[in-house]
Amino acid sequence: RLSCIRNNIWLASCGVLSSGLAVLSSFGLMLFCGVPFVVTVANAPFLILGVGVDDMFIMIASWEQSSRKKEKSNVKSPLAETYAEAALSVTITTLTDVLAFFIGTWTAFPSVRSFCLYTGTAFVFCYVYTMTFFGAVLVLNHKREQGNRHWLTCMPVGVGEDQAENSCLYRACCIGSCSRQPSQPEGEHPMSVFFKKYYGPFVTNQWIKVLVVLLYGAYLGGSVYGCTQIREGIDLRNLANDDSYVIPYYDDDEKYFSTYGPRVMVVITESVDYWNETVRLGIESCAQNLE
């Protein structure tokens, strides 16, 4: 925001900090419990950051709408309305994410199990910090705005004062602009105005609805076709623990034998009398014919 009072840079930074605290808490708890840390777990913070920032935007948007409706001096009412609207969305998304990752702990691959444990626990902590830590930050930011304080220095912003004798830097930090005019209260956010006055009526137009349905049908058809072109494949090296004996095996296999192509294996599915010399000669003859 351009307003020196309603700028929410610190609020957004605390939302990112909340996600970081969730990662630290989950990783610390899992390491304390002895869950092995594998290389795939290093991707978990990016997932948590995405979900945490999304929850932060939901909370801020609900707070902005609630605070405009309610009395400025009363912080309890808009905060309660914010939780009533935003907490449901945040809770549902968190439950689905946690359920998806904890189901992944049933896999037989230890590395995938560790990744799902770390990430699922991080989602739980992310939810807790969003509902507690970030809610408290919303209240503190509201009190700063009520005190007419600058977003960066938290110094009171002068209104209607003659600041001609002060420097431009002082006026920027304590008044909100280098001009000698006092800061004016900011109206509705431009992004909200765009979606309300322009994007909403455009999308609800009858011909645009038909176009959207056609585009979605083309997208769905392309997606189905793309699914038929998917080829399965996985690097088994990434599914092993870092200290597993499988790691050097796959490294050596890639280094020395990757030029020979895939292995060909023969499986005998019936019971064979290996003690019988005739049977053994027959098996050797079969292998030679295959070669």
Secondary structure, DSSP 8 states (H G I E B T S, - for coil): ---TTT--HHHHHHHHHHHHHHHHHHHHHHHHTT----GGGGGHHHHHHHHHHHHHHHHHHHHHHHHHHS-SS--HHHHHHHHHHHHHHHHHHHHHHHHHHHHGGGSS-HHHHHHHHHHHHHHHHHHHHHHTHHHHHHHHHHHHHHTTB-TTT--B--SS---TTS-HHHHHHHTSSSSSS------S-HHHHHIIIIIHHHHTSHHHHHHHHHHHHHHHHHHHHHHHT------GGGGS-TT-THHHHHHHHHHHHGGG-S-------S---TT-HHHHHHHHHHHHHH-
